[in-house]
Amino acid sequence: MSTLQIIWFVLVVVLLVGYTVLDGFDLGSGFWHLFTKKDEERRTVFNAIGPFWDGNEVWLITGGGALFAAFPPVYATVFSGFYLALMLVLFGLIFRAVSIEFRSQEESPLWRKSWDVAFAVGSILPALLYGVAMGNLIRGIPLSEGGDYIGSFFALLNPYSLLIGLVGLAMFIHQGATYLMMKTEGELEQRTFGWSKISVGVYCVLFLVGTIVTAITQPQVLTNYQSVPILYLLPVLSAALILLSGMYAWKKNGLLAFLTSSGSIVTIWLTVAAGMFPNFVLASNNPDFSLTLANSSSSEYTLSWMLAIALVGMPLVLGYTFWVYYTFRGKVSGDEGYGH
């Protein structure tokens, strides 16, 4: 296992963390879109995420591209083994995009309501399936000696992975609620206070249950923690940040609630990555078939050139992201913009 392989493992995790934090509030806002009472409030939700949602998804595309170039066998196994699930995610993301663009094309209440439901479903389905996919990677999936997935689609919908899917869904829902606290005002803002309080309670309970069940039923991910006990601080820090987010939600401080919610997402990813390292895909039927940094990476030459490109490209992406969020900072309303 080389230094470049470790660097690219870290970079892939960073890209996925960035996507989860940023697109997390998009998907979570889509869930709460169903609970708005007025057309103006629905337009406000669209306007809150409108300047950002498509840019946020670039992080997922970049993460997939980095995985394809740096660890091609992992990319091939995950994208082929989870093919049907990924198609459902893709359809959900397409419905979200189309809903944002088509909703305002007709004044008919039925037309708008239909696209509102499509937007919500297109947000909830990917949020749930991302967690299910992560649950399967933690649990391990059956692989052939050549690294091919040899299970079925329904085998992926096992109780443990569905539990982790619910944890991920709760995480996104709370992220969306805290984001809307920051971006809305008036009656809708008051409603987001209640949403944040409810969602953080569900998030906290599911996170604790998921952590306990993982520790009991998935001993393979505890090896690194037993070797380096300080790593146990990661799940503790995650729980603390979730509780802090709830505290700030009760204090009606949207910014700090959102930042601590984002921090919990980062530490949860670090918790998972620390348990998985140096594996990408665990083989449940034979540990020797697992895909690791050592047996699934591209050549050192490829990794070094990709790192040089990343050192140029990442600052540009980060700079653009900062500029967009700075430009469109502040509260929004439903008077104009997306969904109007």
C-alpha positions in Angstrom: 0.0 0.0 0.0 1.7 3.2 -1.2 1.4 6.8 -0.1 -0.4 7.7 -3.4 -3.0 5.1 -2.8 -3.7 6.4 0.7 -3.8 10.0 -0.7 -6.4 9.0 -3.3 -8.5 7.1 -0.7 -8.6 10.3 1.3 -9.4 12.4 -1.7 -12.3 10.1 -2.7 -13.7 10.4 0.9 -13.3 14.2 0.8 -15.3 14.4 -2.4 -18.1 12.2 -1.0 -18.1 14.2 2.2 -18.5 17.4 0.2 -21.3 15.9 -1.8 -23.1 14.6 1.3 -22.9 18.0 3.1 -23.9 20.1 0.2 -26.4 18.0 -1.7 -27.6 16.8 1.7 -29.5 20.1 2.3 -30.9 19.9 -1.2 -32.4 16.4 -0.7 -33.5 17.3 2.9 -35.3 20.4 1.6 -37.1 18.3 -0.9 -38.5 16.2 1.9 -39.8 19.3 3.8 -41.2 20.6 0.6 -44.1 18.2 1.1 -44.9 19.9 4.5 -45.3 23.4 3.2 -48.8 24.8 3.3 -48.8 27.5 0.6 -47.6 27.9 -2.9 -45.5 30.8 -1.9 -43.7 28.6 0.7 -43.0 26.0 -1.9 -41.5 28.6 -4.2 -39.4 29.8 -1.3 -38.0 26.2 -0.9 -37.1 26.1 -4.6 -35.5 29.6 -4.4 -33.5 28.5 -1.3 -31.7 25.7 -3.2 -32.1 27.0 -6.8 -28.7 28.6 -7.2 -26.9 25.6 -5.7 -28.5 22.2 -6.4 -26.9 21.5 -9.8 -23.5 22.6 -8.6 -23.7 20.4 -5.6 -24.3 17.3 -7.7 -20.9 18.0 -9.4 -19.3 16.7 -6.3 -20.9 13.3 -6.8 -19.9 13.2 -10.4 -16.3 14.2 -9.5 -16.2 11.6 -6.8 -17.4 8.9 -9.3 -14.8 10.1 -11.8 -12.0 10.0 -9.2 -13.1 6.5 -8.2 -13.1 5.4 -11.9 -9.6 6.7 -12.6 -7.9 5.9 -9.3 -9.6 2.6 -8.3 -11.3 1.2 -11.5 -12.1 -2.3 -10.1 -14.0 -0.7 -7.3 -15.9 1.5 -9.7 -16.7 -1.5 -11.9 -17.9 -3.6 -8.9 -20.0 -0.9 -7.2 -21.6 0.5 -10.4 -22.4 -3.0 -11.8 -23.4 -4.6 -8.5 -25.6 -1.7 -7.5 -26.9 -1.1 -11.0 -30.6 -1.2 -10.3 -30.3 0.9 -7.2 -28.2 3.5 -9.0 -30.7 3.6 -11.8 -33.4 4.4 -9.2 -31.1 7.1 -7.8 -30.6 8.5 -11.3 -34.3 8.6 -12.0 -34.9 10.4 -8.6 -32.3 13.0 -9.5 -33.8 13.5 -12.9 -37.3 13.9 -11.4 -35.9 16.6 -9.1 -34.3 18.5 -11.9 -37.3 18.3 -14.2 -39.6 19.3 -11.3 -37.7 22.5 -10.6 -37.8 23.5 -14.3 -41.4 22.4 -15.2 -43.3 23.3 -12.1 -43.8 26.9 -13.0 -44.8 26.2 -16.6 -48.5 25.9 -15.8 -50.7 27.7 -13.3 -52.9 24.6 -12.8 -52.9 23.5 -9.1 -52.9 19.9 -10.2 -49.9 20.4 -12.4 -47.9 22.1 -9.7 -49.0 19.6 -7.0 -47.9 16.7 -9.3 -44.4 18.2 -9.8 -44.2 19.0 -6.0 -44.7 15.3 -5.2 -42.2 14.3 -7.9 -39.7 16.7 -6.4 -40.2 15.3 -2.9 -40.0 11.6 -4.1 -37.0 12.4 -6.2 -35.3 13.8 -3.1 -36.3 11.1 -0.6 -35.4 8.1 -2.8 -31.7 9.0 -3.4 -31.3 10.0 0.2 -32.5 6.6 1.4 -30.6 4.6 -1.2 -27.3 6.3 -0.5 -27.5 5.0 3.0 -28.6 1.6 1.9 -25.5 1.4 -0.4 -23.3 2.5 2.5 -24.8 -0.2 4.7 -24.0 -2.9 2.2 -20.4 -1.7 1.9 -20.0 -1.8 5.7 -21.7 -5.2 5.9 -19.9 -6.6 2.9 -21.4 -8.1 -0.3 -20.7 -11.4 -2.0 -18.0 -11.2 -4.6 -16.5 -13.6 -7.1 -12.7 -14.0 -7.2 -12.7 -11.5 -10.1 -14.5 -8.9 -8.0 -17.9 -9.3 -9.6 -21.0 -8.9 -7.4 -22.8 -12.3 -7.3 -25.8 -11.4 -5.3 -29.3 -10.1 -6.3 -30.9 -6.7 -6.1 -33.2 -7.7 -3.2 -30.2 -9.1 -1.3 -29.1 -5.5 -1.0 -32.3 -4.6 0.8 -31.3 -6.5 4.0 -32.4 -5.3 7.4 -29.0 -3.9 8.4 -28.6 -1.9 5.2 -32.1 -0.6 5.4 -31.4 0.6 8.9 -28.3 2.5 7.7 -30.5 3.8 4.9 -32.9 5.3 7.5 -30.0 6.8 9.4 -28.8 8.5 6.1 -32.3 9.7 5.3 -32.7 11.2 8.8 -29.3 12.9 8.4 -30.4 14.5 5.1 -33.8 15.5 6.5 -32.2 17.3 9.4 -29.6 18.9 7.2 -32.4 20.3 5.0 -34.4 21.5 8.0 -31.4 23.5 9.4 -30.6 24.9 6.0 -34.1 26.2 5.6 -33.9 27.7 9.0 -31.1 29.9 7.6 -32.7 30.7 4.3 -36.3 31.4 5.1 -38.2 34.0 7.1 -41.6 34.8 8.4 -44.2 32.0 8.9 -42.1 29.4 7.0 -39.1 30.1 9.2 -41.1 29.6 12.3 -42.2 26.2 10.9 -38.6 25.2 10.2 -37.8 25.6 13.9 -40.3 22.7 14.6 -39.0 20.7 11.7 -35.4 20.9 13.0 -36.4 19.9 16.5 -38.3 16.9 15.3 -35.7 15.8 12.8 -32.8 16.1 15.2 -34.5 13.8 17.6 -35.1 11.1 14.9 -31.5 11.6 13.6 -30.0 11.2 17.1 -32.0 8.0 17.9 -31.4 6.3 14.6 -27.7 7.2 14.7 -27.3 5.7 18.2 -29.2 2.6 17.1 -27.2 2.3 13.9 -23.9 2.6 15.8 -24.9 0.0 18.4 -26.2 -2.5 15.8 -23.0 -2.0 13.7 -20.8 -2.6 16.8 -22.6 -5.8 17.6 -23.3 -7.3 14.1 -20.4 -6.0 12.0 -17.2 -6.8 14.0 -15.1 -6.6 10.8 -15.2 -2.8 10.9 -13.9 -2.6 14.5 -10.5 -4.0 13.7 -8.9 -0.5 13.2 -10.7 0.9 16.2 -9.3 -1.9 18.4 -5.8 -1.2 17.1 -6.1 2.5 17.5 -8.5 3.2 20.4 -8.4 7.0 19.9 -10.6 6.4 16.8 -13.5 5.7 19.1 -13.6 9.5 19.6 -15.1 9.8 16.0 -18.5 8.3 16.7 -18.6 10.1 20.1 -17.9 13.4 18.3 -20.6 12.6 15.8 -23.1 12.1 18.6 -22.0 15.3 20.3 -22.4 17.4 17.1 -25.9 16.0 16.5 -26.8 17.0 20.0 -25.3 20.4 19.5 -27.2 20.9 16.3 -30.4 20.1 18.3 -29.4 22.6 20.9 -28.9 25.3 18.4 -32.2 24.4 16.7 -34.0 24.9 20.0 -32.3 28.2 20.3 -33.5 29.1 16.8 -29.9 29.7 15.6 -30.1 28.4 12.0 -26.4 29.0 11.1 -24.9 27.1 14.0 -27.5 24.4 13.7 -26.6 23.9 10.1 -22.8 24.0 10.7 -23.0 21.5 13.5 -25.3 19.2 11.4 -22.7 19.5 8.6 -20.0 18.6 11.1 -21.8 15.5 12.2 -21.9 14.4 8.5 -18.2 14.9 8.2 -17.4 12.9 11.4 -19.8 10.1 10.5 -18.0 9.7 7.1 -14.7 9.7 9.0 -16.1 7.0 11.4 -17.0 4.8 8.4 -13.8 5.5 6.5 -11.7 4.7 9.6 -13.5 1.3 10.0 -13.3 0.4 6.3 -9.7 1.4 5.6 -7.8 -0.1 3.7 -10.9 -1.8 2.1 -13.2 -0.2 -0.4 -15.6 -3.2 -0.8 -15.7 -6.0 1.7 -16.4 -9.5 0.4 -18.9 -11.1 2.7 -18.3 -14.6 1.3 -14.5 -14.6 1.3 -12.3 -11.8 2.8 -9.6 -12.6 0.2 -11.9 -11.3 -2.5 -12.3 -7.9 -0.9 -11.3 -4.9 -3.0 -8.6 -2.9 -1.2 -6.3 0.1 -1.9 -3.5 -2.3 -2.7 -5.3 -4.6 -5.1 -7.7 -2.2 -6.9 -5.7 1.0 -7.6 -4.4 2.3 -10.9 -0.7 2.5 -11.5 1.6 4.8 -9.6 2.1 6.8 -12.8 -1.6 7.3 -13.2 -2.2 8.2 -9.6 0.7 10.8 -9.7 -0.6 12.5 -12.8 -4.1 12.6 -11.4 -2.9 14.1 -8.2 -1.2 16.9 -10.1 -4.5 17.6 -12.0 -6.4 17.5 -8.7 -4.0 20.0 -7.1 -4.9 22.4 -9.9 -8.6 21.6 -10.2 -9.7 21.3 -6.6 -8.8 24.9 -5.6 -10.9 26.1 -8.7 -13.9 24.0 -7.6 -13.6 25.2 -4.0 -13.2 28.8 -5.1 -16.2 28.6 -7.4 -18.3 27.0 -4.6 -17.3 29.7 -2.1 -18.2 32.4 -4.7 -21.6 31.0 -5.4 -22.5 30.6 -1.8 -21.2 34.0 -0.9 -23.1 35.7 -3.8 -26.4 34.0 -3.0 -26.1 34.3 0.8 -29.0 35.6 3.0 -32.7 35.0 3.2 -34.9 34.2 0.2 -38.6 34.6 -0.5 -41.2 33.1 -2.9 -41.8 36.3 -4.9 -39.6 35.4 -7.8 -37.1 32.9 -9.1 -37.4 29.2 -9.3 -40.9 27.7 -9.2 -42.6 31.1 -9.7 
